[in-house]
Structures are given as structure tokens and as C-alpha cells.
Amino acid sequence: MEDDGGESSSFVVGIIENRAKEVGLAAFDLRSASLHLSQYIETSSSYQNTKTLLHFYDPIVIIIPPNKLASNSTAGVTELVDRFYGSVKQVMLARGCFDDTKGAILIKNLAAKEPSALGLDTYYKQYYLCLAAAAATLKWTEAEKGVVVTNHSLSVTFNGSFDHMNIDSTSIQNLEIIEPFHSTLLGTSNKKRSLFHMLKTTKTIGGSRLLRANLLQPLKDIETINARLDCLDELMSNEQLFFGLCQILRKFPKETDRVLCHFCFKAKKVTAEALAVDRAKKSQVLVSSVILLKTALDALPLLSKVLKDVKSSLLSNIYKSVCENEKYDLIRKRIGEVIDEDVLHARVPFVACTQQCFAVKAGIDGLLDISRRAFCETSEAIHNLANNYREDFKLPNLKLTYKNRQGFHFVIPQKNIQGKLPSKFIQVVKHGNNIRCSSLELASLNARNKSAAAECYTRTEVCLEELMDDIRENVSVLTLLAEVLCLLDMIVNSFAHMISTKPVDRYTRPEFTENGPLAIDSGRHPILESIHNDFVANNIFLTEASNMAIVMGPNMSGKSTYLQQVCLIVILAQVGCYVPARFSTVRVVDRMFTRMGAVDNLESNSSTFMTEMKETAFIMQNVSQRSLIVMDELGRATSSSDGFAIAWSCCEHLLSLKTYTVFATHMENISELVTMYPNVKILHFDVELKNNHLDFKFQLKEGSKRIPHYGLLLAEVAGLPSSVVETARMITSRISEKVFTQLIKKRVLIF
Ligand SMILES: Nc1ncnc2c1ncn2[C@@H]1O[C@H](COP(=O)(O)OP(=O)(O)OP(=O)(O)O)[C@@H](O)[C@H]1O
């Protein structure tokens, strides 16, 4: 598999839908060799569920069947992809490629788990669409990448996203989980203000991807969440274990997870020409994977030492399944039969290249030994050439550098060059304060050096063939090792690290119930509290008997911050992390909905009000008994009477369910709901009026409090011309709302 080297996504996603608006989605992760299958009914015409999953997987390729209008002639999933994911590579495959029977057979053969353990027999009929999508996705990936997936190597999960809390893509933006709101809006990169960036102290790319996936789809299973929390308890109370793990994790190469999955893919037999072009590169990737695996396996005994006496179930399971698993030892010994003991994984390009050329023990392959000699001779000649140039051209600071693609070239600090650079130097390029260049002699030596290295790689691959087959037989333990390293990276380097940087007891362990309250005592906004030194903590208490809180208060009093804070605390709790509160107990949330900032949606050609209504409709259609909904100023984008009516009726609808809702509003009359429904409570943010100035306390209190004309006061502070404010003040003092309406009707109001 090609090595992307970066943090970018590695998902190939196939999607297909039927006439009943049921969608099957297969997401194939090339990096971790895992396949995630989901099938669901699209309840909204805007394909919110599909959008959420696409947002989650962030694919590099989307595979779709040719466009076909859905049953009711509305746009289908293919058009959605066309419209919203134009920048992602799209591949259109004939509907025949989306074959569910083929998909089922493929999964039976490729999955690491037994078909019965996967539940394939049960799922087959029910999930035929995602199996069809899997067939197309695997077929395309194998053909395009020139690989064959090794039998029984894939980690397959059914119904991936629905085992987890579902957060729709709008809420992901509103809550600033991955990107701060304004950065997505304005294209700026104020990355400090997202939950993901706050926690992204993971050391591996696999770890940070796992963190991102967890934040986008937090857990729902209390047992798993508690296992993570027990592990955090142990890390927080045992410094030696925490620092020991931090140190040991550094000993595993950063790329371990990505490289281990190379053993799941076997190169296809290709034609002679393609062989010549591609082979050396592929062989090099393979050799470096084996070296990396050796380095990772060498670090395993150190991990065993640190985890020997752990108590929490998560860590002791890791100890049992990884550290005590003899298979790793056997693989390591088998590698030791072919690979030189001194060979190590290296990141500096030329060192890595040399390690790869010398990976296989001497004397195993005569041709390899000859190629190595040629490689050494040309490398030495290149270094001698550099020495000669330093002396001949009086350039003592001339440096020789190596890049994987170009090979060797010279770097000379510009200040060392008096006058013109000697004509011997060619391909001269300015680079900052340096000049990069080559010479004809260097270019020729470079070519010889490269071809010697290429020959070394291909010979090495031949020597490694048997070893690779042996390793592939145990590929499931390598996948397990990759998963464990990513999980430890997230829990130790992100969660535990973040908690350890805060004062003691600022972050506490949340508790969970299936049907209990959502109670947060002295909760704080995880991101804003580090920006505001004097951030004011607030509580929330919702139960099935009192499941809606209406939050009131003037502008700027802290309502939106509070809504976001409640959601972020629940997300943190459900990923298995401590939360910024004195105490918290969470009823496990299965879907989280937010309706917050009102912005025109230019992409979907919707006005502010229509966007607001579409989002609200989506919530109303999808809400479940265990949802958490936060709504900010619903109904403010239309006429005040219609807005009020919509807000009121939405509240009534939500009150008839057991869902927990926090509803922030400026509409004072909404508080009348409390007189009709016992399960509503009214809260307000405390603000005092002092000398015509608003003094914000940011403290949430019971009941409501009326601050007259706070809008006018804030408008003045914002710099509205004083004459305008004066006129507004005069109008409000003279007329009551009723009179005002009558005046407008009679059109006698003259400004
Ligand atoms: N608990 C708090 N402690 C300290 N500062 C806070 C707190 N909550 C909010 N703030 C500050 O107040 C500012 C305004 O808060 P926020 O946007 O939540 O108000 P709002 O009531 O939603 O306003 P509006 O009704 O105009 O949307 C925030 O940007 C933040 O700087």
C-alpha cells in the first residue's frame, strides 16, 4: 500500500441507496485495514445521516452508482455527493459492481473474525445494501491499488456508527468539536478553540485519528466507558505507571499502526514494465515495514514490564492479550532469522535507506551482497566528491543532503559564496538563505547509487518472501497490537496528559446511568475556562420528571456558552475522559442535537429561517427518548408571533418525550410553559443593572428575572449612534408593545 505519510484520511467509501431511501455505506480504511459497514433509513431529504457519516470518515474517494433519481424524484445520494463533496475524488461504478452476494462472500473470506462471530448470517438479509457497497469498495480498491487483501485479515464492523452516540454534522460544527466555528465559516485557522485540538497531544497519527473518531462518535456502552475511566483512575493515582507508559509508548515507532496493516495487503502479480517502475518502491515499503515491525516488537517487553502489576481491567486485558501472547515472540524470532539484529527503524532518509539495504543478514543472498557493495562504493564516492569540492572551491560549509526522491544534492549557505557559483554546479535553486545544487558528477553517481539501492530492495524482497507469508498468517495479532497502541496513545498521551496538566480535582470522573438524571455540579466550558481565568461554573439537573430547562437572560449573559458546555461535558464523559466539573452523572445519550447559530446556508441556497426550520425538522423527526437537545433562540429569524408559536409548539412536542432539552431564549412569554407543564423549569443568567450598565455575573439561577431594555443598553455599548439609541429609548418609553402594534397597523408612526 502506498505510504501517505501524513495525517490525512485513508478511507475509501462506497455508498448505494434503494428506492425506499435506505442507504448502505461501506468505509474501507486503507491505513488500519478495517471495513466499517452501516445501513440506515434516511429520514431527512437533506441526507443528514449520510452527511454525518461522510463527515466522520472524511473519505479520499467516494464510490457511487450512476445517478438515478430517488422514488419521489428528489435528488438521490449520488447527487448529494456531487453537490457537497465535489472536491473529493468520485468514482462511478456500474450498479452491477454493487453486488450484495459477492459482498457477503468477500467478507466471509477476508474478515479476521469468524462469520458467526461477526453475525454475518443474521446481518446478511438485513444489511444487503452495505454488503453491496462493500463489494464495490473492495473491488475498486484492489484494482486501483494493485493489491489483494490477505484472507482473514480485515477487521470488519457492522453498523459502526449506531453503536455510538450520533452527533449530526451541523452539531459537530456548532459545538466546535473538530474545528472552531469561525474557522469553518471564515476559513481562518483559530484551531485552539476546538475540543479536538485541546486534546490532541497524542503522539501517533493513529492515536489522533482514534481521538477524532471518538469525539465525533462517543461511546454508548457504559461498561466500555467505565473501563476507560478505571484505567484513567489508575493512571492518575499511580505516577510511576503513567510516566512509565508515556516513556514506553515513545519507543514504538510513530507509524506502527499504519505499517502493521501493510501485512494485510499482498501485491498483485503485475506486468513486466509495471514491475520495473513500481517494484523497487514497493519493495522498499515492504522492507521498511519489516524493520518497523522488528522495532515495535523489540519494545514489547518494555511494555510488559510497565503493565505487569496493573489493576484496571482495560490495562490488564492489554497485558494478557498482547504482552502474554506468545505469537509476538514467535514472529520476532522468525524475523531474527532473516533480519540483521543491528538494523533499526530510522527516520533520517539516508540512514533509513542504508538500514533497508542492509536489513537482511549477510550471506543469505549472493546478488544482494553484490548490490550492497555497489551501494557502498557509490555512497562513498559521493562523500569523497563533496570533500573534493569543499577543498577545490573553498566551500568548507558545503553540505551533502539526501532526499528520498531526488537522492543527494549539495546545500551551500549563500553568505559563503563570493561572487558567482562555479560553473560546475548545476540545477541551482535558491532556498531561504541557502543554495541547493548538484553537479554532473553527482548526478551520475546519484543515478548509480539509486539503482544499487533499488536492486538491494528487490533482492531483499525476494529474501523476505517466506518471512512475509509467515507474518501474514498471524496478521490478526498485528492488527491487535496496532489497535492497542492507538488506544493507549489516546488514553495516556491525550486524556491522562490533559488531566495531569490541570490543578488537582479540576477534572473529575463522571458517573453513568441508563435512566437517571443528567446532573452536572459546577460544570465549566472545557475550552473557554482556559481562556477566561475567572470562568464561572454552573450546574444542570434534568430528570425524566423534569426534562426541559428553559434558559433566559440578556444578550451576552452566557446562554450559548452554557449550552455548548453541557454538550461538551457529555461528549467528554462518553469518550471515557474526566470532565471539567465538581461532580457529574450522565444518562447515556444516544443522539445529540443542537440548533444554534443562525447563518444563511449559501451552499444549500437556504435563508436563515429556512436553515433554522430544516435543522429543527431534522431534530423533531429523529429525536429519541435518550437524546440530548440544545436549542438556542429558536424562532428568532421570522416574525415575532410566528417565531413564538413555533418555539412554543416545539417545546410542547419535546415535553411529551423523555428527551432532555435545554432551550435558551429571549422570548419572555415562553416561561408561561411552566404554568402548564410540571416537567419544565425556568432558569436565568444573573445580570444586575447598575447605573444604566449591565453587570454580567454568568451565574445560572432558578426562575426568571426581567431586565428592562437590555437590548438598548447593549446597542449603545456596541456603538450605535446616540441619536438612534435616544430615539429607540423614547419609543420604548412611550409605547407598550400593544400600542406599538396598533400604531404600526395604522401606519401613523413617524420616525
Ligand atoms: N460562565 C462564564 N464565565 C465567564 N465568562 C463567560 C461565561 N459564559 C460566557 N462568558 C463570556 O460571555 C460571552 C458571551 O456569552 P454568550 O455568547 O454565551 O452569551 P449569550 O447569552 O448567548 O448571548 P446572545 O444572547 O447575544 O447570543 C462569551 O463569549 C464569554 O466570553
The ligand as an SDF file (V2000), in Angstrom:
LIG
                    3D

 31 33  0  0  0  0  0  0  0  0999 V2000
  -19.6340   31.1330   32.6630 N   0  0  0  0  0  0  0  0  0  0  0  0
  -18.9290   32.1520   32.1500 C   0  0  0  0  0  0  0  0  0  0  0  0
  -17.8910   32.6840   32.8290 N   0  0  0  0  0  0  0  0  0  0  0  0
  -17.1860   33.7140   32.3090 C   0  0  0  0  0  0  0  0  0  0  0  0
  -17.4430   34.2550   31.1080 N   0  0  0  0  0  0  0  0  0  0  0  0
  -18.4450   33.7690   30.3790 C   0  0  0  0  0  0  0  0  0  0  0  0
  -19.2500   32.7010   30.8640 C   0  0  0  0  0  0  0  0  0  0  0  0
  -20.1750   32.4070   29.9340 N   0  0  0  0  0  0  0  0  0  0  0  0
  -19.9790   33.2600   28.9210 C   0  0  0  0  0  0  0  0  0  0  0  0
  -18.9440   34.0860   29.1800 N   0  0  0  0  0  0  0  0  0  0  0  0
  -18.4610   35.1750   28.3050 C   0  0  0  0  0  0  0  0  0  0  0  0
  -19.5710   35.8890   27.8170 O   0  0  0  0  0  0  0  0  0  0  0  0
  -19.5390   35.9500   26.3920 C   0  0  0  0  0  0  0  0  0  0  0  0
  -20.9500   35.9050   25.8460 C   0  0  0  0  0  0  0  0  0  0  0  0
  -21.5350   34.6710   26.1620 O   0  0  0  0  0  0  0  0  0  0  0  0
  -22.6500   34.0210   25.2540 P   0  0  0  0  0  0  0  0  0  0  0  0
  -22.3490   34.1970   23.8160 O   0  0  0  0  0  0  0  0  0  0  0  0
  -22.8010   32.6460   25.7500 O   0  0  0  0  0  0  0  0  0  0  0  0
  -23.9210   34.8970   25.6100 O   0  0  0  0  0  0  0  0  0  0  0  0
  -25.4300   34.7580   25.1190 P   0  0  0  0  0  0  0  0  0  0  0  0
  -26.2780   34.9140   26.2960 O   0  0  0  0  0  0  0  0  0  0  0  0
  -25.5960   33.5010   24.3400 O   0  0  0  0  0  0  0  0  0  0  0  0
  -25.5890   35.9990   24.1610 O   0  0  0  0  0  0  0  0  0  0  0  0
  -26.6600   36.1840   22.9560 P   0  0  0  0  0  0  0  0  0  0  0  0
  -27.9970   36.0550   23.5450 O   0  0  0  0  0  0  0  0  0  0  0  0
  -26.3830   37.5680   22.4540 O   0  0  0  0  0  0  0  0  0  0  0  0
  -26.3430   35.1280   21.9470 O   0  0  0  0  0  0  0  0  0  0  0  0
  -18.6880   34.7580   25.9900 C   0  0  0  0  0  0  0  0  0  0  0  0
  -18.0160   34.9870   24.7870 O   0  0  0  0  0  0  0  0  0  0  0  0
  -17.7160   34.6250   27.1230 C   0  0  0  0  0  0  0  0  0  0  0  0
  -16.5820   35.4110   26.8670 O   0  0  0  0  0  0  0  0  0  0  0  0
  1  2  1  0
  2  3  1  0
  2  7  2  0
  3  4  2  0
  4  5  1  0
  5  6  2  0
  6  7  1  0
  6 10  1  0
  7  8  1  0
  8  9  2  0
  9 10  1  0
 10 11  1  0
 11 12  1  0
 11 30  1  0
 12 13  1  0
 13 14  1  0
 13 28  1  0
 14 15  1  0
 15 16  1  0
 16 17  2  0
 16 18  1  0
 16 19  1  0
 19 20  1  0
 20 21  2  0
 20 22  1  0
 20 23  1  0
 23 24  1  0
 24 25  2  0
 24 26  1  0
 24 27  1  0
 28 29  1  0
 28 30  1  0
 30 31  1  0
M  END
$$$$
